[in-house]
Amino acid sequence: MKFNKTFILSSVSKNAYFFWLPRIFGLLLLPGFLFDIEILILFQSLIFLHASLGLEVIVEDYLHVIITKLQYVALIKMLSILLINLNILYLL
């Protein structure tokens, strides 16, 4: 019962992507076991996504100036998207 309440509260909250993204990428890794290149792309993309989410949490916790916080979070998101795209292009 406690799990259901936690599941519902986390999926309804504003930052539900922190709950859903790791689970979705975990499901996306399953078909990647058929071919090696897909598992490399998905696994390394998941690593970059995990790192960017962690950096965003650190910035949101320790920076208190709102403008600076928003700039750093935007920069982290842009760089993580760039790194994921470069990684995919490099592996292909």
C-alpha positions in Angstrom: 0.0 0.0 0.0 2.9 2.4 0.8 4.4 1.6 -2.6 1.2 2.5 -4.4 0.9 5.8 -2.5 4.6 6.7 -3.3 4.1 5.6 -6.9 1.0 7.8 -7.4 2.5 10.8 -5.6 5.7 10.7 -7.6 3.9 10.3 -10.9 1.6 13.2 -10.2 4.2 15.6 -8.9 5.8 18.3 -11.0 9.1 16.5 -11.5 7.7 13.2 -12.5 10.5 12.7 -15.1 12.9 11.9 -12.3 10.7 8.9 -11.6 9.8 7.8 -15.1 13.0 8.4 -17.1 15.2 5.7 -15.5 12.4 3.2 -15.8 11.7 4.0 -19.5 15.4 3.8 -20.4 15.6 0.5 -18.5 12.9 -0.9 -20.7 14.6 0.5 -23.8 17.8 -1.5 -22.9 16.0 -4.8 -23.2 15.8 -4.9 -27.0 19.3 -3.6 -27.1 20.7 -7.0 -26.1 20.1 -8.3 -29.6 22.7 -6.1 -31.2 25.9 -4.6 -29.7 25.7 -1.1 -31.2 22.2 -0.5 -29.8 23.1 -1.4 -26.3 26.2 0.9 -26.5 24.0 3.8 -27.7 21.3 3.3 -25.1 23.7 2.6 -22.2 25.9 5.6 -22.9 22.9 7.8 -23.5 21.5 6.7 -20.2 24.8 7.5 -18.5 24.8 11.0 -19.9 21.2 11.5 -18.9 21.9 10.2 -15.4 24.9 12.6 -15.1 22.9 15.6 -16.3 20.0 14.9 -13.9 22.5 14.6 -11.0 24.2 17.9 -12.0 20.8 19.6 -12.2 20.0 18.5 -8.7 23.3 19.7 -7.3 22.9 23.1 -9.0 19.3 23.4 -7.7 20.3 22.5 -4.2 23.4 24.7 -3.8 22.8 27.8 -6.0 20.5 30.3 -4.5 20.5 33.1 -7.1 17.6 32.3 -9.4 19.0 33.7 -12.6 22.3 31.9 -12.2 20.5 28.7 -11.3 18.4 28.8 -14.4 21.4 29.6 -16.6 23.4 26.7 -15.2 20.4 24.3 -15.5 19.9 25.4 -19.2 23.6 25.0 -19.9 23.6 21.5 -18.4 20.6 20.4 -20.5 22.1 21.8 -23.7 25.5 20.1 -23.1 23.9 16.8 -22.2 21.8 16.8 -25.4 24.9 17.7 -27.3 27.0 14.9 -25.7 24.3 12.3 -26.3 24.0 13.3 -30.0 27.8 13.3 -30.5 28.0 10.0 -28.8 25.3 8.5 -31.1 27.0 10.0 -34.2 30.4 8.7 -33.1 29.1 5.1 -32.6 27.3 5.0 -35.9 
